[in-house]
Amino acid sequence: MLFLQHFRIKLEHRQANILDHQTAIKSAVILPLVIHEGQPSLLFEVRSQDLKGQPGEICFPGGHIEENDASPQEAALRETCEELGIKKEHLAVWGPLDVLVTPFQLILYPFVCEIKEGTRIIPNSEVDHVFYVPLSFLLNTQPLIYQMGVKIIPAENFPFQLIQNGKAYNWRTGNYPVYFYLYENYIIWGLTARIVAHFLEVIKSS
């Protein structure tokens, strides 16, 4: 039937995406690999205390994906160059890590990238300072993992009369793991630590 054939063709050539991604906040970050004091290390930023959002927190370079960004990777590279005061030619992209979808409408695209030796880093005003953690430390350190509960809270106008058992409906709950790495006087936690743990899982398995 031509009617069904039309839909089949549409599906055969369709690229799957993340459902409801249009309503999510989409960000992209770079895990910057550098040689620091002779050791392969990851670079981290400490956000400026003058920022409205998450001042003083530890993160990777990156930020929101803008409409004019060609891809999440391009957004991550753009933000990294702005924040670290470097140029795109100073970076060598190794590849993507898994996309992280959070319960609070954030989709995060992480990429592993090497900052070429000899690159001078001049952080902009969004960055208080940067620091480096040797890969050897991270590879030999187990993260601390704590659980946070996640539950559904229906809106006041939710139509309970339309669902089985109404207000007594047995909503599913879940656990959300929160990761921590402690290095010297720095506490790396949350999404940044989760991405670090995933990166280490990938390189250990390869």
C-alpha positions, 0 to 999 in steps of 0.5 A, a space after each residue: 500500500 502506498 499509504 504505508 510505503 510513504 511512512 516506511 520510507 520516512 522511517 528508513 531514512 530517519 536518524 534517531 534522536 533523544 525524545 523531547 530533546 527540543 525542550 531540554 537544555 543542551 550543553 557540551 563540554 571538553 575533557 582536556 588532556 594535557 601534559 602538565 609537569 611531565 604527566 598526562 593530566 586532565 585540566 579542570 576549571 574553577 568558575 569565577 565567583 562573579 558568575 550568577 550560576 554555580 560560582 566557584 564550582 569545578 567544571 570542564 570547559 564548555 557551555 550551552 549549545 547555541 542555534 548557530 553551532 554546527 554540532 555539539 562538538 563545535 559548541 564544545 570547541 567554541 566554548 573551550 577556546 573562549 574560556 581558555 584563551 586558545 585557538 581551535 588549532 591548539 586542540 586535537 579531538 579524540 572523540 565523543 563519550 556517551 551522552 548524559 541525560 539527567 532527570 532535570 532536563 539537561 542533555 550533556 555531550 562530552 568530548 575528549 580533546 588533547 591540548 597540544 604541548 606548548 599551548 599557552 592558556 589564558 583563562 577569560 573572566 568566567 574562569 577563576 583559575 585552572 588546575 590539573 589532575 594527573 591521569 595516574 591519580 584518577 586511574 588509581 582512585 575510586 570515586 565516592 558515590 552517594 545516592 539521591 532519590 528521584 520521585 515524581 510530583 504531579 502538578 496541582 492540575 494533573 488529571 488523576 481521574 484519567 489514570 488507574 487508581 487516581 491519586 493512589 497511583 503507584 508512581 515509580 521512583 529512582 536513584 540518581 548517583 552523585 560522584 565525588 573525587 577528592 584531589 588535594 584541596 579540590 572537590 570534583 563532584 556532580 556531573 563533572 565527576 560522573 563524566 570523569 568516571 565514565 571516561 576512566 571506564 572507557 579507557 580502562 576497557 579499551 
